[in-house]
Amino acid sequence: MSLTNQSETFSVAKRVQSIRHAVRGVTEMLKSEHNAWVHLFATVCVVLAAAVLSVNAIEWCFLILAIMAVWVSEALNTAFEFLCDVASPDFHPLVKKSKDVAAGAVLLSAIGAVIIALIIFVPHIALLL
Ligand SMILES: Nc1ncnc2c1ncn2[C@@H]1O[C@H](COP(=O)(O)OP(=O)(O)OP(=O)(O)O)[C@@H](O)[C@H]1O
């Protein structure tokens, strides 16, 4: 919402338009970010493994939260990178720190997701052995 349209009345068409913008953002991330392809591959693997191992509803919830945490942090990191590139196309030590910290958020969420996946999948796999 811009500062000029604060008194705008609620419009379903506008909300639908907002969702379209958001979908375009996800599509843009999938097109431009190679890391997103890795997340997509990992997401497919985790969902398939969860289905094959018949994890329960609570385990599904944790897996979905872990997957979402990675995607949300990647999306915010991508948005941050775009903004940094506009604000400072040339090298700047603070941009370096900012981008590295944003990338660190993705790394931390991915590490958490791997730990959650191990906690959930290892007992299921052990039962099969
Ligand atoms: N304008 C800049 N000033 C300083 N350092 C930068 C700048 N742009 C990028 N960097 C450094 O280069 C690293 C990689 O930046 P980049 O924007 O390519 O992100 P990436 O996630 O590693 O790459 P990609 O998103 O293409 O996979 C950043 O983490 C940062 O350390």
The ligand as a MOL file (V3000), in Angstrom:
LIG
                    3D

  0  0  0     0  0            999 V3000
M  V30 BEGIN CTAB
M  V30 COUNTS 31 33 0 0 0
M  V30 BEGIN ATOM
M  V30 1 N 27.3960 -4.4640 -3.8930 0
M  V30 2 C 28.1290 -5.3060 -3.1320 0
M  V30 3 N 28.9980 -4.8220 -2.2270 0
M  V30 4 C 29.7090 -5.6620 -1.4470 0
M  V30 5 N 29.6460 -6.9890 -1.4800 0
M  V30 6 C 28.8010 -7.5480 -2.3510 0
M  V30 7 C 27.9940 -6.7540 -3.2280 0
M  V30 8 N 27.2520 -7.5970 -3.9920 0
M  V30 9 C 27.5650 -8.8370 -3.5930 0
M  V30 10 N 28.4910 -8.8280 -2.6050 0
M  V30 11 C 29.0910 -9.9990 -1.9270 0
M  V30 12 O 28.9820 -11.1090 -2.7770 0
M  V30 13 C 28.1800 -12.1450 -2.1540 0
M  V30 14 C 27.3270 -12.7840 -3.2070 0
M  V30 15 O 26.3980 -11.8350 -3.6520 0
M  V30 16 P 25.2250 -12.2190 -4.6320 0
M  V30 17 O 24.3550 -11.0400 -4.7840 0
M  V30 18 O 25.8220 -12.8140 -5.8650 0
M  V30 19 O 24.4200 -13.3080 -3.7930 0
M  V30 20 P 24.4540 -14.9190 -3.8610 0
M  V30 21 O 23.2580 -15.3700 -3.1250 0
M  V30 22 O 25.7430 -15.4810 -3.3780 0
M  V30 23 O 24.3450 -15.2150 -5.3690 0
M  V30 24 P 23.0660 -15.7800 -6.1240 0
M  V30 25 O 21.8740 -15.2030 -5.4340 0
M  V30 26 O 23.2490 -15.2990 -7.5220 0
M  V30 27 O 23.1700 -17.2760 -5.9810 0
M  V30 28 C 27.3850 -11.4240 -1.0490 0
M  V30 29 O 27.0380 -12.2870 0.0020 0
M  V30 30 C 28.3790 -10.3720 -0.6200 0
M  V30 31 O 29.3380 -10.9440 0.2510 0
M  V30 END ATOM
M  V30 BEGIN BOND
M  V30 1 1 1 2
M  V30 2 1 2 3
M  V30 3 2 2 7
M  V30 4 2 3 4
M  V30 5 1 4 5
M  V30 6 2 5 6
M  V30 7 1 6 7
M  V30 8 1 6 10
M  V30 9 1 7 8
M  V30 10 2 8 9
M  V30 11 1 9 10
M  V30 12 1 10 11
M  V30 13 1 11 12
M  V30 14 1 11 30
M  V30 15 1 12 13
M  V30 16 1 13 14
M  V30 17 1 13 28
M  V30 18 1 14 15
M  V30 19 1 15 16
M  V30 20 2 16 17
M  V30 21 1 16 18
M  V30 22 1 16 19
M  V30 23 1 19 20
M  V30 24 2 20 21
M  V30 25 1 20 22
M  V30 26 1 20 23
M  V30 27 1 23 24
M  V30 28 2 24 25
M  V30 29 1 24 26
M  V30 30 1 24 27
M  V30 31 1 28 29
M  V30 32 1 28 30
M  V30 33 1 30 31
M  V30 END BOND
M  V30 END CTAB
M  END
